[in-house]
Amino acid sequence: MKRHVVRLAHEISHVTGMALRKARAIRQPRVLMYHTVDPEGIPTDVFRAQLDVIRREFEPISLPTLLSRYRDGRCTGREVALTFDDGVRNHLSTAYPLLREADVPATFFLCSGLIDSGQWVWNTEARARLQGLGAAERKALATREGWPVHAVEALVEWAKGLAPDRREAFESAVRAHTPAFEPTPMQQDLFAPMTWDEVHSLDPALITIGSHTVSHPILTTLSAREQTEELTASRARLEAQLGREVDIFCYPNGDSDPAVVEAVRKSYRWAVTTEESFWGPGHDLCRLPRIPAAPHHALFVRRMHKPTS
């Protein structure tokens, strides 16, 4: 009930124009965080409307240009940069045509090793496989494997905190128990990575490529050596494929600690997080915040003036 009341308030604020007036009054750069454009998340018509607002009321800008302005103290506060995490096929099939149509630049953060192997981000695959099991079957599996929970999201969140060897054992157990799993065409679009040929087809004048590690591990669960390998190998592979510099990074799952941030600082000039905020003076250039995408237009406009909504 409370959720419906809150959404109604957002809608009223949007329809009356109050939310947009508040957003225009805030003069701070914004970086938006997207994953996919799809009916279950952010529908195409909603994304198109968001692009229209960005073009009409703000200044759509590439992330490198925004970073340059921010570093030099030249921001107007009207800048909006779009980012997409994980480098999945949906970015090419759905988001990219809409970005081209609107002439709005964006940054795609890619996992080089997943492109090489064609594998999904590990937690996405685990979630999809587990969702195909009934609750009783998941509970029996969790009991047998010694997992502390059996609900899908709780299991995935628990697995994110595991050391790499234990997480791999978790993945193996999930795969072994779901041998009949066959992804649907929609799941392939949403979760399978682009190929290198598809990455090369993106217009570099519109799409900036950033690094999202080699294999999308939770960096805080890795040793210092493993962190360095994920950070440096991803940049080297992307640069070798693209023939241009890749100096922007995105933390998988947004997870970091001081040691991870320092490791990132040694390999990249800039890095974005999942912290929900505008950009302001004093932000660490390797811990820059973003504003999460919204599944409906009223919430999108509200987040343009209140990112944590």
Disulfide bonds with the S-S distance in Angstrom:
none
